[in-house]
Amino acid sequence: MQLSLFTDFAARHELERKYRDLLLPTSRFNRRLVSYQANKSESFHRWFKFKEGFSARLVQGFIEEFDLRPPQHILDPFAGASTTLLVAREHGVNATGIEVMPMGELIWQAKSRLDRYDVSELQAICDWVASTPPKASCRVFPHLPITEHAFDRDSESELMWYDEEFRKLDVSDDSKILLRFVLLSILEDISYTSKDGQFLRWDSRSLKVKKRNAVRLATGKSPAKPYRKRKIQNVQLALLQALDRVVDDIVTMSAQRSRGSKQELIVGSVLEELPQHDAESVDAVITSPPYCNRYDYTRTYALELAFMGIDQQGLLSLRQSLLSCTVENRSKIDDLRRFYTTLGRKNDFDRVISVLDEVDALEEIITALKLRRRRGEVNNSGIISMVEGYFIELAFVTHELSRVCKNGAQVAIVNDNVRYSGETIPVDLLMTDIASKFGFEPEKIYVLPQRKGNSSQQMGNYGREALRKSILIWTKNGQCQ
């Protein structure tokens, strides 16, 4: 712990003092509710494993807490698998989501058609899949470099055969969209890969790992630590299980209609789409931005992106358009300046930058990380630019949320605090402080139980420090200046 004495914590301590009365430990929420875990058993929401999303029950809770009713309007600027939109639909509340990941559009297209599917047609498709052995396809999966050898040869061939056959089936467009979505949903199950935080984890039986180990052995290194997936599913079986699950949920929930409300998903970067959203049009915000944790969605969901037709250049472009939460993101500040100037809103750009200059705790964090980098304690210099870019971009998002929210609108945002090279970054308090300068009244910060710890490397070098997982609650009560 001695190393931490060489950096300044005064501004962060002041931030903790300023907002300590808002910190509200609660058992009402847990880590299952603020992640995909609680959706695993939820009809409809269980169709696609979006690990970084939150649960339907969390959205349900905030719709009730905020007393949202038709025809009020919810915004989720980081829509993910569209959980907020879908729960809003169940309640007859209007909703808009913004999502940059292309697979988000297919997920929404499949789920938003709940009351349009022809169940008898879907059941006939299930019967066809069950009774028709898959054949070999001449087509190959449209791999990205990162996904090469993700399937064994037979599985890849069968996957592509189903893709071809589904396109040729004489069924409705709605069913074809659902079938493409179901294929997307089983990619991880039939592959040698597992989603694991910052990257894809590869089974030792894959050709990719075998080649890597051959290179390691040739250079005198030991093979990588073996990893074996619990189960790699047969393509036909995985497809049947997914289809049965989907059709069962459609039958069970067929009585649910949209109740006249409207939900819309906008596909694009929140930094470009939100500034074009109508001012004072939103009654509530329920969302969770990517965390400042180095998780790269373009790697984690590389199989799904490849299946959607994203090539390598498209992948790199998409990675840059995500909120800066990886060490490879470049600064967006010049792009934002040009964008706001094009919109005729250069004054808003200048306002956000001036607010950031007032956040002493952020400057303290960046200064401390730079000091640790000079002492060789930061293992990747991209961490510093990532942290700086993350808060710059979140400040622009917060400014725009204030602009689009009506007076009295309530906001719920889930986020995690993080720690790099011994420097704790109170994301919840920094976001709250920035929001207070843009016309939001901070109401409370729910602090979840079972605070997450640190990596073994962090604990070994700097000691253990509990990190908050929080839900920020703000109310719009003033003008975004």
Secondary structure, 3 states (H helix, E strand, C coil): CHHHHHCCCHHHHHHHHHHHHHEEECCCCCCCCCCHHHHCCCCCHHHCCCCCCCCHHHHHHHHHHCCCCCCCEEEECCCCCCHHHHHHHHCCCEEEEEECCHHHHHHHHHHCCHHHCCHHHHHHHHHHHHHCCCCCCCCCCCCCHHHCCCCCHHHHHHHHHHHHHHHHCCCCHHHHHHHHHHHHHCCCCCCCEEEECCEEEECCCCHHHHHHHHHHHHCCCCCCCCCCCCCCCCHHHHHHHHHHHHHHHHHHCCCCCCCCCCEEEEECCHHHHHHHCCCCCEEEEEECCCCCCCCCHHHHCHHHHHHCCCCHHHHHHHHHHCCCCCCCCCCCHHHHHHHHHHCCCHHHHHHHHHHHHCCHHHHHHHHHHHHHHHCCCCCCCHHHHHHHHHHHHHHHHHHHHHHHEEEEEEEEEEEECEEECCEEECHHHHHHHHHHCCCEEEEEEEECCCCECCCHHHHHHHCCCCECEEEEEEEECCCCC
